[in-house]
Amino acid sequence: MNIKKASSYQVGGEHYKNLKVQPWDFMESIFTHEEFTGFLKGCIIKYVSRKKYNSLEDIKKARHCIEKLIEVMEKI
């Protein structure tokens, strides 16, 4: 199965993707495992709780964070 890494793409623009170091990669390097997984879980809650016009994009953003959370949890 060929699954792309969550850091290899971005949902909803290129504002993080074009940076030399993506914010969540930097956070992962300085946060504890528990802090970083908590951050990702908070982002998931944020995206599924929004009531914006384009809610499909928010669901895709939440899925993207879930994919990153899975990657982080599989490292243990």
mmCIF file of the N, C-alpha and C atoms, coordinates in Angstrom:
data_MODEL
# 
_entry.id   MODEL 
# 
loop_
_atom_site.group_PDB 
_atom_site.id 
_atom_site.type_symbol 
_atom_site.label_atom_id 
_atom_site.label_alt_id 
_atom_site.label_comp_id 
_atom_site.label_asym_id 
_atom_site.label_entity_id 
_atom_site.label_seq_id 
_atom_site.pdbx_PDB_ins_code 
_atom_site.Cartn_x 
_atom_site.Cartn_y 
_atom_site.Cartn_z 
_atom_site.occupancy 
_atom_site.B_iso_or_equiv 
_atom_site.pdbx_formal_charge 
_atom_site.auth_seq_id 
_atom_site.auth_comp_id 
_atom_site.auth_asym_id 
_atom_site.auth_atom_id 
_atom_site.pdbx_PDB_model_num 
ATOM 1   N N  . MET A 1 1  ? 0.844   -1.177 0.000  1.00 0.00 ? 1  MET A N  1 
ATOM 2   C CA . MET A 1 1  ? 0.000   0.000  0.000  1.00 0.00 ? 1  MET A CA 1 
ATOM 3   C C  . MET A 1 1  ? 0.888   1.238  0.000  1.00 0.00 ? 1  MET A C  1 
ATOM 4   N N  . ASN A 1 2  ? 0.653   2.171  -0.893 1.00 0.00 ? 2  ASN A N  1 
ATOM 5   C CA . ASN A 1 2  ? 1.465   3.373  -1.028 1.00 0.00 ? 2  ASN A CA 1 
ATOM 6   C C  . ASN A 1 2  ? 0.722   4.558  -0.402 1.00 0.00 ? 2  ASN A C  1 
ATOM 7   N N  . ILE A 1 3  ? 1.039   4.859  0.852  1.00 0.00 ? 3  ILE A N  1 
ATOM 8   C CA . ILE A 1 3  ? 0.394   5.952  1.558  1.00 0.00 ? 3  ILE A CA 1 
ATOM 9   C C  . ILE A 1 3  ? 1.401   7.082  1.709  1.00 0.00 ? 3  ILE A C  1 
ATOM 10  N N  . LYS A 1 4  ? 1.009   8.288  1.291  1.00 0.00 ? 4  LYS A N  1 
ATOM 11  C CA . LYS A 1 4  ? 1.929   9.413  1.413  1.00 0.00 ? 4  LYS A CA 1 
ATOM 12  C C  . LYS A 1 4  ? 1.935   9.932  2.847  1.00 0.00 ? 4  LYS A C  1 
ATOM 13  N N  . LYS A 1 5  ? 3.084   10.423 3.259  1.00 0.00 ? 5  LYS A N  1 
ATOM 14  C CA . LYS A 1 5  ? 3.245   10.976 4.596  1.00 0.00 ? 5  LYS A CA 1 
ATOM 15  C C  . LYS A 1 5  ? 2.428   12.257 4.725  1.00 0.00 ? 5  LYS A C  1 
ATOM 16  N N  . ALA A 1 6  ? 1.899   12.497 5.907  1.00 0.00 ? 6  ALA A N  1 
ATOM 17  C CA . ALA A 1 6  ? 1.080   13.686 6.138  1.00 0.00 ? 6  ALA A CA 1 
ATOM 18  C C  . ALA A 1 6  ? 1.870   14.969 5.887  1.00 0.00 ? 6  ALA A C  1 
ATOM 19  N N  . SER A 1 7  ? 3.162   14.958 6.143  1.00 0.00 ? 7  SER A N  1 
ATOM 20  C CA . SER A 1 7  ? 3.973   16.164 5.932  1.00 0.00 ? 7  SER A CA 1 
ATOM 21  C C  . SER A 1 7  ? 4.277   16.427 4.462  1.00 0.00 ? 7  SER A C  1 
ATOM 22  N N  . SER A 1 8  ? 3.922   15.507 3.583  1.00 0.00 ? 8  SER A N  1 
ATOM 23  C CA . SER A 1 8  ? 4.239   15.680 2.171  1.00 0.00 ? 8  SER A CA 1 
ATOM 24  C C  . SER A 1 8  ? 3.176   16.480 1.414  1.00 0.00 ? 8  SER A C  1 
ATOM 25  N N  . TYR A 1 9  ? 2.075   16.822 2.081  1.00 0.00 ? 9  TYR A N  1 
ATOM 26  C CA . TYR A 1 9  ? 1.038   17.601 1.423  1.00 0.00 ? 9  TYR A CA 1 
ATOM 27  C C  . TYR A 1 9  ? 0.308   18.456 2.448  1.00 0.00 ? 9  TYR A C  1 
ATOM 28  N N  . GLN A 1 10 ? -0.501  19.371 1.951  1.00 0.00 ? 10 GLN A N  1 
ATOM 29  C CA . GLN A 1 10 ? -1.280  20.252 2.819  1.00 0.00 ? 10 GLN A CA 1 
ATOM 30  C C  . GLN A 1 10 ? -2.683  20.385 2.265  1.00 0.00 ? 10 GLN A C  1 
ATOM 31  N N  . VAL A 1 11 ? -3.642  20.478 3.144  1.00 0.00 ? 11 VAL A N  1 
ATOM 32  C CA . VAL A 1 11 ? -5.032  20.699 2.762  1.00 0.00 ? 11 VAL A CA 1 
ATOM 33  C C  . VAL A 1 11 ? -5.325  22.190 2.921  1.00 0.00 ? 11 VAL A C  1 
ATOM 34  N N  . GLY A 1 12 ? -5.867  22.805 1.887  1.00 0.00 ? 12 GLY A N  1 
ATOM 35  C CA . GLY A 1 12 ? -6.309  24.191 1.993  1.00 0.00 ? 12 GLY A CA 1 
ATOM 36  C C  . GLY A 1 12 ? -5.252  25.240 1.732  1.00 0.00 ? 12 GLY A C  1 
ATOM 37  N N  . GLY A 1 13 ? -4.312  24.952 0.886  1.00 0.00 ? 13 GLY A N  1 
ATOM 38  C CA . GLY A 1 13 ? -3.312  25.956 0.532  1.00 0.00 ? 13 GLY A CA 1 
ATOM 39  C C  . GLY A 1 13 ? -1.905  25.405 0.563  1.00 0.00 ? 13 GLY A C  1 
ATOM 40  N N  . GLU A 1 14 ? -0.955  26.308 0.497  1.00 0.00 ? 14 GLU A N  1 
ATOM 41  C CA . GLU A 1 14 ? 0.465   25.929 0.498  1.00 0.00 ? 14 GLU A CA 1 
ATOM 42  C C  . GLU A 1 14 ? 1.248   26.717 1.548  1.00 0.00 ? 14 GLU A C  1 
ATOM 43  N N  . HIS A 1 15 ? 0.569   27.445 2.430  1.00 0.00 ? 15 HIS A N  1 
ATOM 44  C CA . HIS A 1 15 ? 1.236   28.347 3.349  1.00 0.00 ? 15 HIS A CA 1 
ATOM 45  C C  . HIS A 1 15 ? 2.185   27.642 4.329  1.00 0.00 ? 15 HIS A C  1 
ATOM 46  N N  . TYR A 1 16 ? 1.946   26.402 4.701  1.00 0.00 ? 16 TYR A N  1 
ATOM 47  C CA . TYR A 1 16 ? 2.894   25.647 5.524  1.00 0.00 ? 16 TYR A CA 1 
ATOM 48  C C  . TYR A 1 16 ? 3.805   24.792 4.666  1.00 0.00 ? 16 TYR A C  1 
ATOM 49  N N  . LYS A 1 17 ? 3.251   24.209 3.638  1.00 0.00 ? 17 LYS A N  1 
ATOM 50  C CA . LYS A 1 17 ? 3.992   23.275 2.786  1.00 0.00 ? 17 LYS A CA 1 
ATOM 51  C C  . LYS A 1 17 ? 5.234   23.903 2.181  1.00 0.00 ? 17 LYS A C  1 
ATOM 52  N N  . ASN A 1 18 ? 5.192   25.191 1.882  1.00 0.00 ? 18 ASN A N  1 
ATOM 53  C CA . ASN A 1 18 ? 6.323   25.851 1.239  1.00 0.00 ? 18 ASN A CA 1 
ATOM 54  C C  . ASN A 1 18 ? 7.407   26.314 2.212  1.00 0.00 ? 18 ASN A C  1 
ATOM 55  N N  . LEU A 1 19 ? 7.198   26.137 3.498  1.00 0.00 ? 19 LEU A N  1 
ATOM 56  C CA . LEU A 1 19 ? 8.217   26.506 4.482  1.00 0.00 ? 19 LEU A CA 1 
ATOM 57  C C  . LEU A 1 19 ? 9.321   25.447 4.506  1.00 0.00 ? 19 LEU A C  1 
ATOM 58  N N  . LYS A 1 20 ? 10.531  25.846 4.870  1.00 0.00 ? 20 LYS A N  1 
ATOM 59  C CA . LYS A 1 20 ? 11.635  24.881 4.963  1.00 0.00 ? 20 LYS A CA 1 
ATOM 60  C C  . LYS A 1 20 ? 11.336  23.819 6.015  1.00 0.00 ? 20 LYS A C  1 
ATOM 61  N N  . VAL A 1 21 ? 10.760  24.243 7.140  1.00 0.00 ? 21 VAL A N  1 
ATOM 62  C CA . VAL A 1 21 ? 10.359  23.322 8.203  1.00 0.00 ? 21 VAL A CA 1 
ATOM 63  C C  . VAL A 1 21 ? 8.896   23.602 8.508  1.00 0.00 ? 21 VAL A C  1 
ATOM 64  N N  . GLN A 1 22 ? 8.073   22.583 8.374  1.00 0.00 ? 22 GLN A N  1 
ATOM 65  C CA . GLN A 1 22 ? 6.655   22.752 8.673  1.00 0.00 ? 22 GLN A CA 1 
ATOM 66  C C  . GLN A 1 22 ? 6.473   22.908 10.177 1.00 0.00 ? 22 GLN A C  1 
ATOM 67  N N  . PRO A 1 23 ? 5.533   23.753 10.608 1.00 0.00 ? 23 PRO A N  1 
ATOM 68  C CA . PRO A 1 23 ? 5.327   23.975 12.035 1.00 0.00 ? 23 PRO A CA 1 
ATOM 69  C C  . PRO A 1 23 ? 5.128   22.691 12.838 1.00 0.00 ? 23 PRO A C  1 
ATOM 70  N N  . TRP A 1 24 ? 4.354   21.726 12.317 1.00 0.00 ? 24 TRP A N  1 
ATOM 71  C CA . TRP A 1 24 ? 4.135   20.536 13.139 1.00 0.00 ? 24 TRP A CA 1 
ATOM 72  C C  . TRP A 1 24 ? 5.373   19.652 13.203 1.00 0.00 ? 24 TRP A C  1 
ATOM 73  N N  . ASP A 1 25 ? 6.256   19.711 12.220 1.00 0.00 ? 25 ASP A N  1 
ATOM 74  C CA . ASP A 1 25 ? 7.523   18.978 12.316 1.00 0.00 ? 25 ASP A CA 1 
ATOM 75  C C  . ASP A 1 25 ? 8.415   19.614 13.377 1.00 0.00 ? 25 ASP A C  1 
ATOM 76  N N  . PHE A 1 26 ? 8.422   20.946 13.437 1.00 0.00 ? 26 PHE A N  1 
ATOM 77  C CA . PHE A 1 26 ? 9.184   21.648 14.478 1.00 0.00 ? 26 PHE A CA 1 
ATOM 78  C C  . PHE A 1 26 ? 8.603   21.341 15.851 1.00 0.00 ? 26 PHE A C  1 
ATOM 79  N N  . MET A 1 27 ? 7.272   21.416 15.978 1.00 0.00 ? 27 MET A N  1 
ATOM 80  C CA . MET A 1 27 ? 6.631   21.121 17.259 1.00 0.00 ? 27 MET A CA 1 
ATOM 81  C C  . MET A 1 27 ? 6.934   19.698 17.710 1.00 0.00 ? 27 MET A C  1 
ATOM 82  N N  . GLU A 1 28 ? 6.895   18.764 16.780 1.00 0.00 ? 28 GLU A N  1 
ATOM 83  C CA . GLU A 1 28 ? 7.176   17.371 17.122 1.00 0.00 ? 28 GLU A CA 1 
ATOM 84  C C  . GLU A 1 28 ? 8.602   17.225 17.663 1.00 0.00 ? 28 GLU A C  1 
ATOM 85  N N  . SER A 1 29 ? 9.521   18.040 17.154 1.00 0.00 ? 29 SER A N  1 
ATOM 86  C CA . SER A 1 29 ? 10.922  17.924 17.594 1.00 0.00 ? 29 SER A CA 1 
ATOM 87  C C  . SER A 1 29 ? 11.163  18.528 18.977 1.00 0.00 ? 29 SER A C  1 
ATOM 88  N N  . ILE A 1 30 ? 10.292  19.454 19.417 1.00 0.00 ? 30 ILE A N  1 
ATOM 89  C CA . ILE A 1 30 ? 10.532  20.088 20.722 1.00 0.00 ? 30 ILE A CA 1 
ATOM 90  C C  . ILE A 1 30 ? 9.514   19.696 21.791 1.00 0.00 ? 30 ILE A C  1 
ATOM 91  N N  . PHE A 1 31 ? 8.348   19.194 21.395 1.00 0.00 ? 31 PHE A N  1 
ATOM 92  C CA . PHE A 1 31 ? 7.331   18.771 22.353 1.00 0.00 ? 31 PHE A CA 1 
ATOM 93  C C  . PHE A 1 31 ? 7.595   17.336 22.796 1.00 0.00 ? 31 PHE A C  1 
ATOM 94  N N  . THR A 1 32 ? 7.090   17.001 23.970 1.00 0.00 ? 32 THR A N  1 
ATOM 95  C CA . THR A 1 32 ? 7.090   15.590 24.355 1.00 0.00 ? 32 THR A CA 1 
ATOM 96  C C  . THR A 1 32 ? 6.063   14.871 23.469 1.00 0.00 ? 32 THR A C  1 
ATOM 97  N N  . HIS A 1 33 ? 6.134   13.564 23.480 1.00 0.00 ? 33 HIS A N  1 
ATOM 98  C CA . HIS A 1 33 ? 5.165   12.775 22.703 1.00 0.00 ? 33 HIS A CA 1 
ATOM 99  C C  . HIS A 1 33 ? 3.740   13.117 23.134 1.00 0.00 ? 33 HIS A C  1 
ATOM 100 N N  . GLU A 1 34 ? 3.518   13.213 24.429 1.00 0.00 ? 34 GLU A N  1 
ATOM 101 C CA . GLU A 1 34 ? 2.183   13.500 24.947 1.00 0.00 ? 34 GLU A CA 1 
ATOM 102 C C  . GLU A 1 34 ? 1.722   14.900 24.540 1.00 0.00 ? 34 GLU A C  1 
ATOM 103 N N  . GLU A 1 35 ? 2.626   15.876 24.589 1.00 0.00 ? 35 GLU A N  1 
ATOM 104 C CA . GLU A 1 35 ? 2.267   17.229 24.183 1.00 0.00 ? 35 GLU A CA 1 
ATOM 105 C C  . GLU A 1 35 ? 1.901   17.272 22.702 1.00 0.00 ? 35 GLU A C  1 
ATOM 106 N N  . PHE A 1 36 ? 2.686   16.595 21.879 1.00 0.00 ? 36 PHE A N  1 
ATOM 107 C CA . PHE A 1 36 ? 2.437   16.654 20.445 1.00 0.00 ? 36 PHE A CA 1 
ATOM 108 C C  . PHE A 1 36 ? 1.163   15.916 20.058 1.00 0.00 ? 36 PHE A C  1 
ATOM 109 N N  . THR A 1 37 ? 0.935   14.755 20.639 1.00 0.00 ? 37 THR A N  1 
ATOM 110 C CA . THR A 1 37 ? -0.313  14.049 20.325 1.00 0.00 ? 37 THR A CA 1 
ATOM 111 C C  . THR A 1 37 ? -1.514  14.855 20.836 1.00 0.00 ? 37 THR A C  1 
ATOM 112 N N  . GLY A 1 38 ? -1.352  15.536 21.969 1.00 0.00 ? 38 GLY A N  1 
ATOM 113 C CA . GLY A 1 38 ? -2.424  16.399 22.476 1.00 0.00 ? 38 GLY A CA 1 
ATOM 114 C C  . GLY A 1 38 ? -2.710  17.556 21.524 1.00 0.00 ? 38 GLY A C  1 
ATOM 115 N N  . PHE A 1 39 ? -1.645  18.139 20.982 1.00 0.00 ? 39 PHE A N  1 
ATOM 116 C CA . PHE A 1 39 ? -1.810  19.205 19.995 1.00 0.00 ? 39 PHE A CA 1 
ATOM 117 C C  . PHE A 1 39 ? -2.609  18.704 18.788 1.00 0.00 ? 39 PHE A C  1 
ATOM 118 N N  . LEU A 1 40 ? -2.225  17.544 18.269 1.00 0.00 ? 40 LEU A N  1 
ATOM 119 C CA . LEU A 1 40 ? -2.925  17.001 17.093 1.00 0.00 ? 40 LEU A CA 1 
ATOM 120 C C  . LEU A 1 40 ? -4.380  16.694 17.414 1.00 0.00 ? 40 LEU A C  1 
ATOM 121 N N  . LYS A 1 41 ? -4.636  16.133 18.585 1.00 0.00 ? 41 LYS A N  1 
ATOM 122 C CA . LYS A 1 41 ? -6.014  15.836 18.977 1.00 0.00 ? 41 LYS A CA 1 
ATOM 123 C C  . LYS A 1 41 ? -6.828  17.120 19.087 1.00 0.00 ? 41 LYS A C  1 
ATOM 124 N N  . GLY A 1 42 ? -6.209  18.186 19.613 1.00 0.00 ? 42 GLY A N  1 
ATOM 125 C CA . GLY A 1 42 ? -6.891  19.472 19.702 1.00 0.00 ? 42 GLY A CA 1 
ATOM 126 C C  . GLY A 1 42 ? -7.232  20.021 18.329 1.00 0.00 ? 42 GLY A C  1 
ATOM 127 N N  . CYS A 1 43 ? -6.313  19.872 17.386 1.00 0.00 ? 43 CYS A N  1 
ATOM 128 C CA . CYS A 1 43 ? -6.575  20.330 16.011 1.00 0.00 ? 43 CYS A CA 1 
ATOM 129 C C  . CYS A 1 43 ? -7.730  19.557 15.390 1.00 0.00 ? 43 CYS A C  1 
ATOM 130 N N  . ILE A 1 44 ? -7.771  18.262 15.637 1.00 0.00 ? 44 ILE A N  1 
ATOM 131 C CA . ILE A 1 44 ? -8.861  17.432 15.105 1.00 0.00 ? 44 ILE A CA 1 
ATOM 132 C C  . ILE A 1 44 ? -10.202 17.928 15.651 1.00 0.00 ? 44 ILE A C  1 
ATOM 133 N N  . ILE A 1 45 ? -10.252 18.155 16.959 1.00 0.00 ? 45 ILE A N  1 
ATOM 134 C CA . ILE A 1 45 ? -11.485 18.654 17.580 1.00 0.00 ? 45 ILE A CA 1 
ATOM 135 C C  . ILE A 1 45 ? -11.871 20.001 16.978 1.00 0.00 ? 45 ILE A C  1 
ATOM 136 N N  . LYS A 1 46 ? -10.879 20.883 16.804 1.00 0.00 ? 46 LYS A N  1 
ATOM 137 C CA . LYS A 1 46 ? -11.138 22.214 16.239 1.00 0.00 ? 46 LYS A CA 1 
ATOM 138 C C  . LYS A 1 46 ? -11.769 22.096 14.852 1.00 0.00 ? 46 LYS A C  1 
ATOM 139 N N  . TYR A 1 47 ? -11.184 21.275 14.002 1.00 0.00 ? 47 TYR A N  1 
ATOM 140 C CA . TYR A 1 47 ? -11.677 21.191 12.625 1.00 0.00 ? 47 TYR A CA 1 
ATOM 141 C C  . TYR A 1 47 ? -13.056 20.543 12.523 1.00 0.00 ? 47 TYR A C  1 
ATOM 142 N N  . VAL A 1 48 ? -13.341 19.543 13.324 1.00 0.00 ? 48 VAL A N  1 
ATOM 143 C CA . VAL A 1 48 ? -14.666 18.912 13.221 1.00 0.00 ? 48 VAL A CA 1 
ATOM 144 C C  . VAL A 1 48 ? -15.741 19.735 13.928 1.00 0.00 ? 48 VAL A C  1 
ATOM 145 N N  . SER A 1 49 ? -15.330 20.685 14.761 1.00 0.00 ? 49 SER A N  1 
ATOM 146 C CA . SER A 1 49 ? -16.295 21.517 15.485 1.00 0.00 ? 49 SER A CA 1 
ATOM 147 C C  . SER A 1 49 ? -16.674 22.793 14.754 1.00 0.00 ? 49 SER A C  1 
ATOM 148 N N  . ARG A 1 50 ? -15.910 23.169 13.745 1.00 0.00 ? 50 ARG A N  1 
ATOM 149 C CA . ARG A 1 50 ? -16.186 24.427 13.033 1.00 0.00 ? 50 ARG A CA 1 
ATOM 150 C C  . ARG A 1 50 ? -17.491 24.360 12.266 1.00 0.00 ? 50 ARG A C  1 
ATOM 151 N N  . LYS A 1 51 ? -18.111 25.503 12.134 1.00 0.00 ? 51 LYS A N  1 
ATOM 152 C CA . LYS A 1 51 ? -19.333 25.617 11.335 1.00 0.00 ? 51 LYS A CA 1 
ATOM 153 C C  . LYS A 1 51 ? -19.076 26.676 10.271 1.00 0.00 ? 51 LYS A C  1 
ATOM 154 N N  . LYS A 1 52 ? -18.182 26.339 9.356  1.00 0.00 ? 52 LYS A N  1 
ATOM 155 C CA . LYS A 1 52 ? -17.816 27.254 8.283  1.00 0.00 ? 52 LYS A CA 1 
ATOM 156 C C  . LYS A 1 52 ? -18.552 26.894 7.003  1.00 0.00 ? 52 LYS A C  1 
ATOM 157 N N  . TYR A 1 53 ? -18.503 27.809 6.067  1.00 0.00 ? 53 TYR A N  1 
ATOM 158 C CA . TYR A 1 53 ? -19.150 27.604 4.777  1.00 0.00 ? 53 TYR A CA 1 
ATOM 159 C C  . TYR A 1 53 ? -18.629 26.352 4.082  1.00 0.00 ? 53 TYR A C  1 
ATOM 160 N N  . ASN A 1 54 ? -17.317 26.182 4.059  1.00 0.00 ? 54 ASN A N  1 
ATOM 161 C CA . ASN A 1 54 ? -16.731 25.047 3.352  1.00 0.00 ? 54 ASN A CA 1 
ATOM 162 C C  . ASN A 1 54 ? -16.363 23.949 4.354  1.00 0.00 ? 54 ASN A C  1 
ATOM 163 N N  . SER A 1 55 ? -17.331 23.290 4.910  1.00 0.00 ? 55 SER A N  1 
ATOM 164 C CA . SER A 1 55 ? -17.069 22.303 5.953  1.00 0.00 ? 55 SER A CA 1 
ATOM 165 C C  . SER A 1 55 ? -16.357 21.060 5.429  1.00 0.00 ? 55 SER A C  1 
ATOM 166 N N  . LEU A 1 56 ? -16.482 20.749 4.153  1.00 0.00 ? 56 LEU A N  1 
ATOM 167 C CA . LEU A 1 56 ? -15.770 19.602 3.600  1.00 0.00 ? 56 LEU A CA 1 
ATOM 168 C C  . LEU A 1 56 ? -14.262 19.800 3.742  1.00 0.00 ? 56 LEU A C  1 
ATOM 169 N N  . GLU A 1 57 ? -13.783 21.023 3.514  1.00 0.00 ? 57 GLU A N  1 
ATOM 170 C CA . GLU A 1 57 ? -12.357 21.297 3.670  1.00 0.00 ? 57 GLU A CA 1 
ATOM 171 C C  . GLU A 1 57 ? -11.927 21.100 5.123  1.00 0.00 ? 57 GLU A C  1 
ATOM 172 N N  . ASP A 1 58 ? -12.753 21.501 6.077  1.00 0.00 ? 58 ASP A N  1 
ATOM 173 C CA . ASP A 1 58 ? -12.413 21.290 7.484  1.00 0.00 ? 58 ASP A CA 1 
ATOM 174 C C  . ASP A 1 58 ? -12.349 19.803 7.825  1.00 0.00 ? 58 ASP A C  1 
ATOM 175 N N  . ILE A 1 59 ? -13.235 19.006 7.262  1.00 0.00 ? 59 ILE A N  1 
ATOM 176 C CA . ILE A 1 59 ? -13.205 17.554 7.487  1.00 0.00 ? 59 ILE A CA 1 
ATOM 177 C C  . ILE A 1 59 ? -11.917 16.976 6.896  1.00 0.00 ? 59 ILE A C  1 
ATOM 178 N N  . LYS A 1 60 ? -11.515 17.473 5.734  1.00 0.00 ? 60 LYS A N  1 
ATOM 179 C CA . LYS A 1 60 ? -10.249 17.015 5.133  1.00 0.00 ? 60 LYS A CA 1 
ATOM 180 C C  . LYS A 1 60 ? -9.058  17.434 5.986  1.00 0.00 ? 60 LYS A C  1 
ATOM 181 N N  . LYS A 1 61 ? -9.109  18.629 6.579  1.00 0.00 ? 61 LYS A N  1 
ATOM 182 C CA . LYS A 1 61 ? -8.036  19.076 7.479  1.00 0.00 ? 61 LYS A CA 1 
ATOM 183 C C  . LYS A 1 61 ? -7.980  18.178 8.720  1.00 0.00 ? 61 LYS A C  1 
ATOM 184 N N  . ALA A 1 62 ? -9.146  17.832 9.256  1.00 0.00 ? 62 ALA A N  1 
ATOM 185 C CA . ALA A 1 62 ? -9.189  16.930 10.412 1.00 0.00 ? 62 ALA A CA 1 
ATOM 186 C C  . ALA A 1 62 ? -8.604  15.569 10.039 1.00 0.00 ? 62 ALA A C  1 
ATOM 187 N N  . ARG A 1 63 ? -8.951  15.062 8.863  1.00 0.00 ? 63 ARG A N  1 
ATOM 188 C CA . ARG A 1 63 ? -8.409  13.774 8.402  1.00 0.00 ? 63 ARG A CA 1 
ATOM 189 C C  . ARG A 1 63 ? -6.892  13.852 8.270  1.00 0.00 ? 63 ARG A C  1 
ATOM 190 N N  . HIS A 1 64 ? -6.393  14.984 7.766  1.00 0.00 ? 64 HIS A N  1 
ATOM 191 C CA . HIS A 1 64 ? -4.952  15.187 7.624  1.00 0.00 ? 64 HIS A CA 1 
ATOM 192 C C  . HIS A 1 64 ? -4.270  15.106 8.997  1.00 0.00 ? 64 HIS A C  1 
ATOM 193 N N  . CYS A 1 65 ? -4.869  15.754 9.997  1.00 0.00 ? 65 CYS A N  1 
ATOM 194 C CA . CYS A 1 65 ? -4.321  15.687 11.355 1.00 0.00 ? 65 CYS A CA 1 
ATOM 195 C C  . CYS A 1 65 ? -4.405  14.274 11.923 1.00 0.00 ? 65 CYS A C  1 
ATOM 196 N N  . ILE A 1 66 ? -5.471  13.557 11.598 1.00 0.00 ? 66 ILE A N  1 
ATOM 197 C CA . ILE A 1 66 ? -5.598  12.161 12.039 1.00 0.00 ? 66 ILE A CA 1 
ATOM 198 C C  . ILE A 1 66 ? -4.498  11.316 11.406 1.00 0.00 ? 66 ILE A C  1 
ATOM 199 N N  . GLU A 1 67 ? -4.215  11.558 10.128 1.00 0.00 ? 67 GLU A N  1 
ATOM 200 C CA . GLU A 1 67 ? -3.137  10.818 9.458  1.00 0.00 ? 67 GLU A CA 1 
ATOM 201 C C  . GLU A 1 67 ? -1.793  11.084 10.140 1.00 0.00 ? 67 GLU A C  1 
ATOM 202 N N  . LYS A 1 68 ? -1.539  12.333 10.514 1.00 0.00 ? 68 LYS A N  1 
ATOM 203 C CA . LYS A 1 68 ? -0.294  12.668 11.212 1.00 0.00 ? 68 LYS A CA 1 
ATOM 204 C C  . LYS A 1 68 ? -0.280  12.009 12.587 1.00 0.00 ? 68 LYS A C  1 
ATOM 205 N N  . LEU A 1 69 ? -1.400  12.029 13.293 1.00 0.00 ? 69 LEU A N  1 
ATOM 206 C CA . LEU A 1 69 ? -1.485  11.400 14.608 1.00 0.00 ? 69 LEU A CA 1 
ATOM 207 C C  . LEU A 1 69 ? -1.206  9.905  14.514 1.00 0.00 ? 69 LEU A C  1 
ATOM 208 N N  . ILE A 1 70 ? -1.729  9.249  13.503 1.00 0.00 ? 70 ILE A N  1 
ATOM 209 C CA . ILE A 1 70 ? -1.462  7.819  13.299 1.00 0.00 ? 70 ILE A CA 1 
ATOM 210 C C  . ILE A 1 70 ? 0.022   7.592  13.086 1.00 0.00 ? 70 ILE A C  1 
ATOM 211 N N  . GLU A 1 71 ? 0.642   8.407  12.247 1.00 0.00 ? 71 GLU A N  1 
ATOM 212 C CA . GLU A 1 71 ? 2.086   8.276  12.002 1.00 0.00 ? 71 GLU A CA 1 
ATOM 213 C C  . GLU A 1 71 ? 2.876   8.400  13.298 1.00 0.00 ? 71 GLU A C  1 
ATOM 214 N N  . VAL A 1 72 ? 2.517   9.395  14.106 1.00 0.00 ? 72 VAL A N  1 
ATOM 215 C CA . VAL A 1 72 ? 3.228   9.640  15.372 1.00 0.00 ? 72 VAL A CA 1 
ATOM 216 C C  . VAL A 1 72 ? 3.017   8.468  16.327 1.00 0.00 ? 72 VAL A C  1 
ATOM 217 N N  . MET A 1 73 ? 1.802   7.979  16.416 1.00 0.00 ? 73 MET A N  1 
ATOM 218 C CA . MET A 1 73 ? 1.505   6.881  17.341 1.00 0.00 ? 73 MET A CA 1 
ATOM 219 C C  . MET A 1 73 ? 2.142   5.571  16.889 1.00 0.00 ? 73 MET A C  1 
ATOM 220 N N  . GLU A 1 74 ? 2.316   5.390  15.590 1.00 0.00 ? 74 GLU A N  1 
ATOM 221 C CA . GLU A 1 74 ? 2.961   4.161  15.084 1.00 0.00 ? 74 GLU A CA 1 
ATOM 222 C C  . GLU A 1 74 ? 4.458   4.161  15.337 1.00 0.00 ? 74 GLU A C  1 
ATOM 223 N N  . LYS A 1 75 ? 5.050   5.310  15.628 1.00 0.00 ? 75 LYS A N  1 
ATOM 224 C CA . LYS A 1 75 ? 6.487   5.384  15.910 1.00 0.00 ? 75 LYS A CA 1 
ATOM 225 C C  . LYS A 1 75 ? 6.859   4.763  17.245 1.00 0.00 ? 75 LYS A C  1 
ATOM 226 N N  . ILE A 1 76 ? 5.893   4.647  18.132 1.00 0.00 ? 76 ILE A N  1 
ATOM 227 C CA . ILE A 1 76 ? 6.179   4.146  19.490 1.00 0.00 ? 76 ILE A CA 1 
ATOM 228 C C  . ILE A 1 76 ? 6.524   2.667  19.451 1.00 0.00 ? 76 ILE A C  1 
# 
